[in-house]
Amino acid sequence: MIEVHPPHGYVDLTRHDAADLHVVNAARASFVQESGDIGDYERGLINYLLRNRHGSPFEHTSFTFTVRAPIFVLREWHRHRVGISINEESGRYKKLETDFYTPDYGHVRTQKGKPGSYEFHPMGIIDATAAVTKIEQAQRVAAQTYEELLEMGVAKELARTVLPVSTYSTMVWSCNARSLMNFLSLRNAPDAMREIREYAEALESYFAETMPITHAAFVANDRIAP
Ligand SMILES: Cc1cc2nc3c(=O)[nH]c(=O)nc-3n(C[C@H](O)[C@H](O)[C@H](O)COP(=O)(O)OP(=O)(O)OC[C@H]3O[C@@H](n4cnc5c(N)ncnc54)[C@H](O)[C@@H]3O)c2cc1C
């Protein structure tokens, strides 16, 4: 498990059936041939497939991650649709933990410039402290109101409407190496929101560990998903 903005956030690679050799052998199906091991030919083939954006051999792999992240991060995450399966904790059937994301002081930022090309700059410590205090105050009020609504007998599906998008939620997220690379190219990138990028970095370290040759080829080919 890799913690992301502890104590509440994490990414865990729950299981996988993913290896560089799976990609090689999916591609070699073209000639009804197989490789038993990775050598120079296989490395070259993976690099060729990535460089020329022959994407389908990378789909013969699977990763299942368990992710706990704030709702505003999951909302961006769920925009990724292709080659992906998601199941998420229910706010209708279970009472939600009122765990909230609050930024570290150093990560409280202001934005400058135009939409689409914002630059983000850290705020001074006095303003950052005041901002974090306000965020935490709002979260406390929301958590208390949620509890009060539940005590009044309001259904969980309705009581949750007072909780902010900083509330943590847990999901199971499955993908293949191709859809993972598309996610990483967009979300482990300089213009991605800082908070989702931290999760993408954790995903990428699992990817590099599980499929080192594919990962190296992805990086060498400008992080463009095939
Ligand atoms: C920095 C950044 C800013 C963003 N800002 C906004 C924003 O302001 N508002 C907003 O709504 N979204 C925004 N997004 C989300 C973005 O538009 C994508 O929805 C999201 O990144 C998922 O990417 P994707 O479509 O490549 O992924 P997937 O949905 O997984 O799709 C993978 C690939 O499949 C193909 N594909 C998928 N669906 C179709 C289709 N219908 N037709 C043809 N080809 C398809 C495309 O090649 C696509 O790249 C932003 C994303 C980033 C990274």
The ligand as an SDF file (V2000), in Angstrom:
LIG
                    3D

 53 58  0  0  0  0  0  0  0  0999 V2000
   -5.4280   18.9150  -17.1990 C   0  0  0  0  0  0  0  0  0  0  0  0
   -6.8300   18.4420  -17.4870 C   0  0  0  0  0  0  0  0  0  0  0  0
   -7.8700   19.3470  -17.4860 C   0  0  0  0  0  0  0  0  0  0  0  0
   -9.1670   18.9300  -17.7540 C   0  0  0  0  0  0  0  0  0  0  0  0
  -10.1860   19.8450  -17.7310 N   0  0  0  0  0  0  0  0  0  0  0  0
  -11.4470   19.4360  -17.9810 C   0  0  0  0  0  0  0  0  0  0  0  0
  -12.5270   20.3630  -17.9480 C   0  0  0  0  0  0  0  0  0  0  0  0
  -12.3630   21.5410  -17.7140 O   0  0  0  0  0  0  0  0  0  0  0  0
  -13.7870   19.9070  -18.1650 N   0  0  0  0  0  0  0  0  0  0  0  0
  -14.0220   18.5880  -18.4810 C   0  0  0  0  0  0  0  0  0  0  0  0
  -15.1900   18.2190  -18.6960 O   0  0  0  0  0  0  0  0  0  0  0  0
  -13.0230   17.6940  -18.5000 N   0  0  0  0  0  0  0  0  0  0  0  0
  -11.7510   18.0710  -18.2610 C   0  0  0  0  0  0  0  0  0  0  0  0
  -10.7440   17.1500  -18.2790 N   0  0  0  0  0  0  0  0  0  0  0  0
  -11.0690   15.7420  -18.5280 C   0  0  0  0  0  0  0  0  0  0  0  0
  -10.6800   15.3280  -19.9670 C   0  0  0  0  0  0  0  0  0  0  0  0
  -11.4030   16.0750  -20.9360 O   0  0  0  0  0  0  0  0  0  0  0  0
  -10.9400   13.8180  -20.1730 C   0  0  0  0  0  0  0  0  0  0  0  0
  -12.3340   13.5640  -20.0390 O   0  0  0  0  0  0  0  0  0  0  0  0
  -10.2220   12.9580  -19.1670 C   0  0  0  0  0  0  0  0  0  0  0  0
   -8.8880   13.3690  -19.0140 O   0  0  0  0  0  0  0  0  0  0  0  0
  -10.2610   11.4860  -19.6170 C   0  0  0  0  0  0  0  0  0  0  0  0
   -9.3810   11.3570  -20.7000 O   0  0  0  0  0  0  0  0  0  0  0  0
   -9.7030   10.4090  -21.9230 P   0  0  0  0  0  0  0  0  0  0  0  0
  -10.9800   10.8010  -22.6030 O   0  0  0  0  0  0  0  0  0  0  0  0
   -8.4630   10.3420  -22.7590 O   0  0  0  0  0  0  0  0  0  0  0  0
   -9.8790    8.9900  -21.1790 O   0  0  0  0  0  0  0  0  0  0  0  0
  -10.8430    7.7940  -21.5350 P   0  0  0  0  0  0  0  0  0  0  0  0
  -12.2530    8.1830  -21.3160 O   0  0  0  0  0  0  0  0  0  0  0  0
  -10.3500    6.6280  -20.7520 O   0  0  0  0  0  0  0  0  0  0  0  0
  -10.6380    7.5620  -23.0810 O   0  0  0  0  0  0  0  0  0  0  0  0
   -9.4210    6.9610  -23.5740 C   0  0  0  0  0  0  0  0  0  0  0  0
   -9.2750    7.2620  -25.0640 C   0  0  0  0  0  0  0  0  0  0  0  0
  -10.3190    6.6240  -25.7680 O   0  0  0  0  0  0  0  0  0  0  0  0
  -10.7440    7.4680  -26.8620 C   0  0  0  0  0  0  0  0  0  0  0  0
  -12.1480    7.8260  -26.6440 N   0  0  0  0  0  0  0  0  0  0  0  0
  -12.8530    7.7390  -25.4720 C   0  0  0  0  0  0  0  0  0  0  0  0
  -14.1140    8.1180  -25.6470 N   0  0  0  0  0  0  0  0  0  0  0  0
  -14.2230    8.4900  -26.9410 C   0  0  0  0  0  0  0  0  0  0  0  0
  -15.2750    9.0100  -27.6920 C   0  0  0  0  0  0  0  0  0  0  0  0
  -16.4900    9.2550  -27.1760 N   0  0  0  0  0  0  0  0  0  0  0  0
  -15.0600    9.2820  -28.9760 N   0  0  0  0  0  0  0  0  0  0  0  0
  -13.8610    9.0450  -29.5430 C   0  0  0  0  0  0  0  0  0  0  0  0
  -12.7790    8.5760  -28.8780 N   0  0  0  0  0  0  0  0  0  0  0  0
  -12.9780    8.2850  -27.5760 C   0  0  0  0  0  0  0  0  0  0  0  0
   -9.8360    8.6840  -26.8720 C   0  0  0  0  0  0  0  0  0  0  0  0
   -8.7340    8.4170  -27.7050 O   0  0  0  0  0  0  0  0  0  0  0  0
   -9.3850    8.7530  -25.4230 C   0  0  0  0  0  0  0  0  0  0  0  0
   -8.1410    9.4260  -25.2320 O   0  0  0  0  0  0  0  0  0  0  0  0
   -9.4440   17.5610  -18.0270 C   0  0  0  0  0  0  0  0  0  0  0  0
   -8.3720   16.6550  -18.0150 C   0  0  0  0  0  0  0  0  0  0  0  0
   -7.0860   17.0780  -17.7500 C   0  0  0  0  0  0  0  0  0  0  0  0
   -5.9670   16.0630  -17.7420 C   0  0  0  0  0  0  0  0  0  0  0  0
  1  2  1  0
  2  3  1  0
  2 52  2  0
  3  4  2  0
  4  5  1  0
  4 50  1  0
  5  6  2  0
  6  7  1  0
  6 13  1  0
  7  8  2  0
  7  9  1  0
  9 10  1  0
 10 11  2  0
 10 12  1  0
 12 13  2  0
 13 14  1  0
 14 15  1  0
 14 50  1  0
 15 16  1  0
 16 17  1  0
 16 18  1  0
 18 19  1  0
 18 20  1  0
 20 21  1  0
 20 22  1  0
 22 23  1  0
 23 24  1  0
 24 25  2  0
 24 26  1  0
 24 27  1  0
 27 28  1  0
 28 29  2  0
 28 30  1  0
 28 31  1  0
 31 32  1  0
 32 33  1  0
 33 34  1  0
 33 48  1  0
 34 35  1  0
 35 36  1  0
 35 46  1  0
 36 37  1  0
 36 45  1  0
 37 38  2  0
 38 39  1  0
 39 40  1  0
 39 45  2  0
 40 41  1  0
 40 42  2  0
 42 43  1  0
 43 44  2  0
 44 45  1  0
 46 47  1  0
 46 48  1  0
 48 49  1  0
 50 51  2  0
 51 52  1  0
 52 53  1  0
M  END
$$$$
